[in-house]
């Protein structure tokens, strides 16, 4: 009796992502370390000086972690309510944070209690940052005001009330101590100069602004709000340059890579997108298990820290060169016992008899059903599109495809129709799937109108085919136009007379 031949699965070209230098670079991180916090992680900020510790703001606490520590090396817990926006000064010695109780607190990283408490806001303070001269603080609040404070005297220097909604983000200039930018839920981004009493530039983001980022040259500004990430040219009075819409939900935070060539944006859709800053195309994507509220990239891109709504802090460290080499190099197959005894280069002699071990062949589930002639079950057990198409092709070759499709109840028929709706217009499978689609219409024509579920699916299949035919007609028209253009552009051969 002839042995059963397994179904040959045709290998189709893969439609996955291309492996680029960016893919290799951003995948060169270890498995994430997850640390549970006391509440949603609203802010993560790295210290600008070595060893580059980072502050994590979550609920009523701010924890400071070392570059590779999984336990906080310092904690500030003297907040009466939820803390916000814990940020380091440029020398890494001081840390400022806002709070739901409207008080701004200034801490010494080496101490425990607050050095200064700035009172003046009437609602929660979500924006805090140091100016470049290190002696002043900029704050923004839900009371629609942003204020400038003097650290040595603990006094308020100026108040700006130009926003008409909550101020939730902002950034100070690192090149000019007099400039800072704020973003508000009134959809505007405003540039302030402390030498004047009002803003000097206003940009309309058209969505509630959640995060702001200045490029190192400070000629370009990036704003995030709603599903949009927008880039503005500050040297041309805030002219919009690019508007990106690659997220499905609100974008919550932004950051730049070490050399400023890559822009990262995180969103409530659980994704972190990496953009090339020359053409603003997405070059990589990170997936996380929960909505993202905060994102920070360590200096030299040594680690990626993400804070999520499920109170989890995720830390990815970059692999060392030796670890990267070990992970990319393929493990060599161990030599067999025969190689150890005879040697790798041993050549069998003429009188030698080589005994080979027969390898047991394991059949896939659909092949087991085909071997038993259970054609309906064979079709049901094929789950992947490539495998299902191969089984349909084999059943059609055997002439049993119609038997496999007939005699199905509503649930089984619905499953087949769902597969056809999802894959019929795929160019890889169209030639094979057209046959079962026609057979289903012939077999189950008499029951149309008895099941609303099947009727809806047949209607969707009909609309899908009509839309695909329209596309094909339009493509044929375009091809005809292109042929005409190409024909007219070819040089005409001049006839030579003798």
C-alpha positions in Angstrom: 0.0 0.0 0.0 1.4 3.4 -1.0 2.3 5.7 1.9 0.2 8.9 2.5 1.7 12.0 1.0 1.3 15.1 3.2 -0.3 18.2 1.7 2.3 20.5 0.1 2.0 24.0 1.6 2.9 26.6 -0.9 5.3 29.2 0.4 4.0 32.7 -0.4 6.1 35.8 -0.3 6.1 37.3 3.2 4.4 40.7 3.6 6.2 41.5 6.9 8.4 44.5 7.8 11.7 44.9 6.0 14.8 44.5 8.1 16.6 47.9 8.1 19.4 49.4 10.2 16.7 51.0 12.4 15.1 47.6 12.9 18.4 46.1 14.1 19.2 49.1 16.2 15.9 49.4 18.1 15.5 45.6 18.5 18.9 45.5 20.2 17.3 45.8 23.7 16.9 43.2 26.4 13.6 41.9 27.6 11.8 44.6 29.6 12.1 44.8 33.4 8.7 45.6 34.9 8.4 47.4 38.2 5.1 47.9 40.0 4.4 51.4 41.2 1.8 52.8 43.6 -0.3 54.4 40.8 -0.2 55.4 37.2 3.2 56.6 36.1 2.6 60.2 34.9 6.2 61.3 34.3 9.7 59.9 33.8 12.8 62.2 33.6 16.5 61.4 33.4 19.2 63.3 35.2 21.4 65.1 32.7 24.6 64.1 34.6 26.2 60.7 35.1 25.3 58.1 36.3 22.1 59.3 34.7 19.5 58.3 37.3 15.9 58.8 36.5 12.9 60.1 38.5 9.6 58.3 38.3 6.5 60.3 39.3 3.6 58.0 40.3 0.7 58.9 42.5 1.9 60.6 45.7 5.5 59.6 45.3 8.6 60.3 43.3 11.2 57.5 43.2 14.7 57.9 41.8 16.2 54.8 40.2 19.8 54.1 39.2 20.7 53.1 35.7 20.4 49.4 36.4 18.6 49.3 39.8 15.3 47.6 40.3 14.7 49.3 43.7 14.5 53.0 44.2 17.7 54.6 45.6 15.8 57.6 46.8 12.1 58.4 47.4 10.2 61.6 48.0 6.9 60.9 49.7 6.0 64.3 51.3 3.1 65.0 48.9 -0.4 65.4 50.2 -2.0 64.5 46.9 -1.0 63.2 43.4 2.5 64.5 42.3 3.2 65.6 38.8 6.2 66.4 36.5 9.2 65.5 38.6 12.2 67.0 36.7 16.0 67.4 37.4 17.9 70.6 37.2 20.8 70.7 34.6 23.4 69.9 37.3 21.3 67.0 38.6 21.4 68.4 42.2 17.8 69.7 42.5 14.4 68.2 41.6 11.2 70.1 41.2 7.6 68.7 41.1 4.0 69.9 41.0 1.1 68.5 42.9 -2.7 68.2 42.9 -2.8 70.5 45.9 -1.4 73.4 43.8 1.9 73.6 45.7 5.3 73.4 43.8 8.0 71.7 45.8 11.8 71.9 45.3 13.9 69.0 46.6 17.6 68.4 47.1 18.4 65.1 45.5 20.6 64.2 48.5 18.0 65.2 51.1 14.5 64.2 52.1 12.4 67.3 52.8 11.5 70.1 50.4 13.9 73.0 50.3 11.3 75.4 48.9 7.5 75.4 48.6 6.1 77.8 46.1 2.5 78.7 46.7 0.4 80.8 44.3 -1.5 78.5 42.0 -5.1 77.7 42.9 -5.3 74.3 41.1 -3.2 71.3 40.3 0.3 72.1 38.8 1.1 69.7 35.9 4.1 71.6 34.4 7.4 72.3 36.2 10.8 73.0 34.7 14.0 74.9 35.4 15.3 77.7 33.3 18.8 77.4 31.7 20.4 79.7 34.3 19.3 77.2 37.1 17.9 80.0 39.4 14.3 80.1 38.2 11.4 77.7 37.8 8.5 77.8 35.3 5.2 76.3 36.3 1.9 75.7 34.6 -1.4 74.9 36.3 -5.1 74.0 35.8 -5.9 77.5 36.9 -5.0 78.6 33.3 -1.9 80.5 34.4 1.8 79.9 34.1 4.2 81.5 36.6 7.9 82.3 36.9 9.5 81.8 40.3 12.9 82.8 41.8 14.6 79.9 43.6 16.9 81.9 46.0 14.2 84.2 47.3 11.3 81.7 46.9 9.2 84.5 45.3 7.0 84.8 42.3 8.5 86.9 39.5 5.7 87.0 36.9 2.3 85.5 36.0 0.9 84.9 32.5 -2.8 84.3 32.0 -3.2 84.0 28.3 -4.4 80.4 28.1 -8.1 79.7 28.4 -7.9 76.1 29.6 -5.7 73.7 31.6 -1.9 74.0 31.0 -0.6 70.5 31.0 2.9 70.6 29.3 5.7 73.0 28.6 9.5 73.2 28.0 12.2 75.8 28.7 14.9 76.9 26.4 18.4 75.5 27.2 20.1 78.2 25.1 18.2 81.3 26.3 17.1 81.6 30.0 14.4 84.1 29.0 12.3 81.8 26.8 9.8 79.1 27.6 6.9 77.4 25.8 3.6 76.1 27.2 0.9 73.9 25.8 -2.7 73.9 26.9 -6.0 72.2 26.4 -7.3 75.3 24.6 -5.4 73.8 21.6 -2.7 76.5 21.6 1.1 76.5 22.0 2.5 79.8 23.3 6.1 81.0 23.3 6.9 83.5 26.2 9.8 85.9 26.7 10.2 86.8 30.4 11.4 90.3 29.3 7.8 91.0 28.1 4.5 90.7 29.8 2.8 88.6 27.1 3.5 85.8 24.7 5.5 86.5 21.6 4.3 83.6 19.4 1.1 81.5 19.3 0.6 78.2 17.4 -2.7 76.4 17.0 -2.4 72.6 17.4 -6.2 72.2 16.8 -6.2 69.5 19.6 -5.6 69.6 23.4 -1.9 69.7 23.7 -0.4 66.9 25.9 3.4 67.2 25.3 6.0 69.6 23.9 9.6 69.0 22.7 12.4 71.3 21.5 15.1 70.1 19.2 18.7 70.6 20.4 19.1 73.5 18.0 15.8 75.0 19.3 14.8 76.0 15.8 12.1 73.3 15.6 9.3 72.5 18.1 7.3 69.3 18.3 3.8 69.3 19.8 1.6 66.3 20.6 -2.1 66.3 21.2 -5.1 64.2 20.1 -3.9 61.7 17.5 -1.5 64.3 16.0 2.2 65.0 16.3 3.1 68.4 14.7 6.4 70.0 13.9 6.8 73.8 13.9 9.5 76.1 12.6 10.2 78.7 15.3 12.5 80.6 13.1 9.6 81.3 10.7 7.1 82.6 13.3 5.8 79.1 14.1 5.1 77.9 10.6 3.8 74.3 10.6 6.2 71.9 8.8 4.7 68.4 9.3 1.6 66.9 10.7 1.8 63.2 11.6 -1.1 60.9 12.4 0.2 57.5 13.0 -1.4 56.7 16.4 -5.0 55.5 16.9 -5.5 57.3 20.3 -4.2 60.3 22.1 -0.4 60.9 21.9 0.8 61.5 25.5 4.6 62.1 25.4 7.6 62.7 23.1 11.3 62.3 23.3 14.4 62.4 21.0 17.3 59.9 20.5 20.9 60.8 21.5 21.8 62.4 18.2 18.4 64.0 17.4 18.0 61.9 14.3 15.0 59.9 15.7 11.8 61.2 17.3 9.8 58.9 19.6 6.1 59.3 20.4 4.0 57.3 22.8 0.2 57.0 23.0 -2.8 55.6 24.8 -3.0 53.0 22.0 -0.1 51.2 23.7 2.4 51.9 20.9 5.7 53.8 20.7 6.5 55.1 17.2 10.0 55.9 16.1 10.3 58.5 13.3 13.2 59.5 11.1 13.6 63.2 11.6 14.7 63.8 8.0 11.5 62.6 6.3 9.3 61.8 9.4 8.5 58.3 8.3 7.9 55.6 10.9 11.0 53.4 11.0 10.1 51.2 14.0 7.4 50.5 16.5 7.2 49.2 20.1 4.2 47.5 21.6 3.3 47.6 25.3 0.7 45.8 27.4 -1.2 49.0 28.6 -1.8 52.6 27.6 1.4 54.8 27.9 1.5 58.0 29.9 5.2 58.7 30.0 8.3 58.0 28.0 12.0 58.8 28.4 15.2 57.8 26.6 18.5 57.6 28.5 21.5 59.5 27.3 23.2 57.5 24.5 20.0 55.5 24.2 21.2 53.1 26.8 17.7 52.4 28.0 14.0 53.1 27.2 11.7 53.8 30.2 8.0 53.7 29.8 5.3 54.5 32.4 1.8 53.0 31.9 -1.7 53.5 33.2 -1.7 50.0 34.9 0.9 51.4 37.4 3.8 49.4 35.8 7.2 50.9 34.9 8.8 49.2 31.9 12.6 49.4 31.5 14.5 48.1 28.5 18.3 48.1 28.6 20.5 48.0 25.5 22.4 44.9 25.0 26.2 45.0 25.3 28.2 44.2 22.1 29.1 40.7 23.4 25.4 40.0 24.1 24.4 41.2 20.7 27.0 39.0 19.1 25.8 35.9 21.0 22.1 36.5 20.1 22.7 37.0 16.4 25.2 34.1 15.9 23.5 30.9 15.1 24.3 28.0 17.4 26.2 25.2 15.6 24.7 21.8 15.4 26.5 19.3 17.6 28.3 16.6 15.6 26.8 13.1 15.8 28.4 10.2 17.6 29.7 8.8 14.3 31.6 12.0 13.7 33.3 11.8 17.1 34.3 8.1 16.5 35.4 8.4 12.8 36.1 12.0 12.4 34.4 14.7 10.3 36.2 14.0 7.1 35.8 10.2 7.3 34.9 8.6 3.9 33.0 5.2 4.1 34.9 2.3 2.6 33.4 0.1 -0.1 32.7 -2.8 2.3 31.2 -0.5 5.0 27.5 -0.8 5.7 25.9 2.4 6.9 22.8 1.9 9.1 20.5 4.9 9.0 17.8 5.6 11.6 14.4 6.0 10.0 12.9 9.3 10.9 9.2 9.1 11.9 7.1 11.5 10.0 4.6 13.4 12.0 1.5 14.5 10.1 -0.3 17.8 10.6 -3.8 17.8 11.9 -5.3 18.5 8.5 -3.2 15.7 7.0 -4.4 13.3 9.7 -8.0 14.1 8.7 -7.3 13.8 5.0 -5.7 10.4 5.6 -9.0 9.2 7.3 -11.0 10.8 4.4 -12.7 13.3 6.8 -12.6 16.1 4.3 -14.9 18.4 6.2 -12.8 18.1 9.4 -9.7 18.6 7.3 -11.0 21.9 6.1 -12.0 23.0 9.6 -8.6 22.2 11.2 -6.6 24.4 8.8 -6.4 27.7 10.6 -3.7 29.7 8.8 -4.6 31.2 5.5 -1.7 29.5 3.6 -2.6 26.1 5.1 -6.3 26.6 4.5 -5.7 27.5 0.8 -3.4 24.5 0.4 -6.1 22.2 1.8 -8.7 23.7 -0.4 -6.4 23.2 -3.4 -5.8 19.6 -2.4 -9.5 18.9 -1.9 -10.3 20.4 -5.3 -7.6 18.2 -6.9 -9.2 15.2 -5.3 -12.6 16.3 -6.5 -14.0 16.3 -2.9 -14.2 20.0 -2.3 -17.9 20.2 -2.9 -18.5 17.4 -0.4 -16.3 19.2 2.2 -18.4 22.4 1.8 -21.8 20.8 1.8 -23.9 19.8 4.8 -22.7 22.5 7.1 -24.7 24.2 9.9 -25.0 27.9 10.4 -21.9 28.2 12.6 -19.6 26.1 10.3 -20.8 27.9 7.1 -20.3 31.3 8.8 -16.7 30.4 9.6 -16.0 29.5 6.0 -17.6 32.7 4.7 -15.6 34.8 7.2 -12.4 33.2 5.8 -13.5 34.0 2.2 -14.4 37.6 3.1 -11.0 38.1 4.7 -8.8 36.5 2.0 -10.7 36.4 -1.3 -9.3 39.7 -2.6 -5.7 38.8 -1.5 -3.9 38.4 -4.8 -2.0 35.4 -3.4 -5.1 33.4 -2.8 -7.7 34.7 -5.3 -7.2 32.0 -8.0 -7.8 29.2 -5.4 -10.6 30.8 -3.4 -12.8 31.8 -6.3 -13.8 28.1 -6.8 -15.1 27.4 -3.2 -16.9 30.8 -3.3 -18.8 29.7 -6.4 -19.6 26.3 -4.9 -21.0 27.8 -1.7 -23.3 30.0 -3.7 -24.5 27.0 -5.7 -24.9 24.7 -2.7 -26.6 27.1 -0.3 -28.7 29.1 -2.8 -31.9 27.5 -1.6 -31.4 28.6 2.1 -30.9 32.3 1.4 -33.3 34.3 3.6 -33.5 31.7 6.4 -30.5 32.9 8.4 -29.8 36.7 9.0 -26.2 35.9 9.8 -25.5 34.1 6.6 -27.4 36.7 4.6 -25.3 39.5 6.0 -22.1 37.6 5.2 -23.2 36.9 1.7 -24.1 40.5 1.2 -20.6 41.6 2.5 -19.0 39.1 0.1 -21.0 40.5 -2.8 -20.1 44.1 -1.9 -16.4 43.1 -1.5 -16.4 41.5 -5.0 -18.2 44.6 -6.5 -15.6 46.9 -4.9 -12.7 44.8 -6.1 -14.1 44.7 -9.7 -14.4 48.5 -9.6 -10.7 48.7 -8.5 -9.7 46.4 -11.3 -11.6 48.6 -13.9 -9.9 51.7 -12.6 -6.5 50.1 -12.7 -7.1 49.0 -16.3 -8.0 52.6 -17.2 -4.9 53.9 -15.6 -2.8 51.3 -17.4 -4.3 52.4 -20.7 -3.5 56.0 -19.9 0.1 55.1 -19.0 0.5 53.0 -22.2 -0.7 56.0 -24.2 1.8 58.4 -22.4 4.7 56.0 -22.8 3.9 55.4 -26.5 3.7 59.2 -27.2 7.0 59.8 -25.4 9.0 57.3 -27.5 11.0 58.8 -30.3 9.6 58.2 -33.8 11.8 56.3 -36.3 12.5 58.4 -39.3 12.2 56.6 -42.6 15.4 56.7 -44.6 15.3 57.2 -48.4 17.9 55.9 -50.6 
